[in-house]
């Protein structure tokens, strides 16, 4: 089982790796402060970080504001999981799913629906491994994701993937957009990464 060179501290041993079912991941996420993904029937804790969470919330808010005026689908937060394969469910930090991908154009009621987002955003944490992210990219595009952004808070850059092996890396001076997946939506990366530099009013100089 190749989970992407993950440290053992992120792999749940109960139930034993390779034996967890979907109910196990649902229970784990109901009773834990760490979100688990379900990978090859194994519970894997997501790498987390404070700045990563901040950027995810900002991007989710901006995308949600756009969708209020452009009703193309729904934006889902970091605890929204997708069962992308029979034995694997992923929880992107932010995702968008179009109405066309939802059965009968309705939001699912099950906790881990068997649907695939059009667009996923992953915010890199220090605990993420290179192999882990490479596997996620392959899975996302094999499942049917159309666009993936991998945001690096420390490098202040974004890797824009249109396939698992086709990408462009841009720095904080760029403005990027949703392309044909989210026509009309764009993000000024200088404003996004400036969120990491905010201070209280009385601390500004």
ABEGO torsion letter per residue (X at the ends): XBAGGBBAAABBAOBBBGABBAAAAAAAAAABABBBBBBGGBBBBBBBBAAAAAAAAAAAAAAAAAAAABBAEBBBBAABBBBABAABBBBBABBBBBAAABBGGBBBABABBBBBBABBBBBBBAABBAAAAAAAAAAAAAAGBABBBBBBAAAGBBBBBABAABBBBBBAABBBBAEAABBGBBBBAAAAAAAAABBBAAABX
